[in-house]
């Protein structure tokens, strides 16, 4: 059986912490920022953790055992 390959886009976007959580950056902070409020843009700057419902998909893309 061939080796599992990590999804290249996933390894650029996610970081696995020692606690087992996966850190990510928020979306929607790239362009079309004029219609977004200052508060919304400021809150999108902070990083977030992957939700439990998406954890299986992200771990599969990063080839992390369950």
BELKA-V911386 format. One record per pair of residues at least 12 apart in sequence whose C-alpha atoms are under 10 Angstrom apart, sorted by sequence separation. I is the first residue (numbers start at 1). J is the second residue. D is the distance in Angstrom with one decimal. If there is no record, write none. Layout:
# BELKA-V911386
<<I | J | D> <I | J | D>>
This chain:
# BELKA-V911386
<<12 | 24 | 9.6> <13 | 25 | 7.2> <28 | 40 | 9.8> <29 | 41 | 6.6> <28 | 41 | 8.6> <29 | 42 | 9.3> <10 | 24 | 9.9> <29 | 43 | 9.7> <29 | 44 | 6.4> <28 | 44 | 7.5> <29 | 45 | 7.4> <26 | 43 | 8.9> <27 | 44 | 7.3> <28 | 45 | 9.8> <26 | 44 | 5.6> <27 | 45 | 9.2> <25 | 44 | 8.1> <26 | 45 | 7.0> <25 | 45 | 7.7> <26 | 46 | 7.2> <27 | 47 | 9.7> <25 | 46 | 7.1> <26 | 47 | 6.0> <24 | 46 | 9.4> <25 | 47 | 4.6> <26 | 48 | 6.5> <24 | 47 | 5.8> <25 | 48 | 6.0> <26 | 49 | 9.2> <23 | 47 | 6.9> <24 | 48 | 5.4> <25 | 49 | 8.3> <23 | 48 | 5.8> <24 | 49 | 5.9> <25 | 50 | 9.5> <22 | 48 | 8.6> <23 | 49 | 4.6> <24 | 50 | 6.7> <22 | 49 | 5.7> <23 | 50 | 6.3> <21 | 49 | 6.8> <22 | 50 | 5.6> <23 | 51 | 9.9> <21 | 50 | 7.3> <22 | 51 | 8.8> <21 | 51 | 9.2> <22 | 52 | 9.9> <21 | 52 | 9.3> <17 | 49 | 10.0> <16 | 49 | 9.8> <22 | 55 | 8.0> <15 | 49 | 9.6> <21 | 55 | 8.7> <14 | 49 | 9.3> <14 | 50 | 8.8> <22 | 58 | 8.5> <22 | 59 | 8.8> <16 | 59 | 9.4> <14 | 58 | 8.3> <14 | 59 | 9.9> <16 | 62 | 9.3> <11 | 58 | 9.7> <15 | 62 | 9.6> <10 | 58 | 7.5> <14 | 62 | 8.5> <16 | 64 | 9.5> <10 | 59 | 9.4> <10 | 60 | 9.9> <11 | 61 | 8.3> <7 | 58 | 9.5> <10 | 61 | 6.4> <11 | 62 | 6.5> <9 | 61 | 9.0> <10 | 62 | 6.5> <6 | 59 | 9.6> <7 | 60 | 8.9> <8 | 61 | 8.6> <9 | 62 | 9.6> <6 | 60 | 8.3> <7 | 61 | 5.3> <8 | 62 | 8.7> <5 | 60 | 9.8> <6 | 61 | 5.7> <7 | 62 | 6.4> <4 | 60 | 9.5> <5 | 61 | 8.2> <6 | 62 | 5.0> <7 | 63 | 8.4> <4 | 61 | 9.4> <5 | 62 | 8.1> <6 | 63 | 5.8> <4 | 62 | 9.3> <5 | 63 | 7.1> <6 | 64 | 9.2> <4 | 63 | 6.7> <3 | 63 | 9.9>>
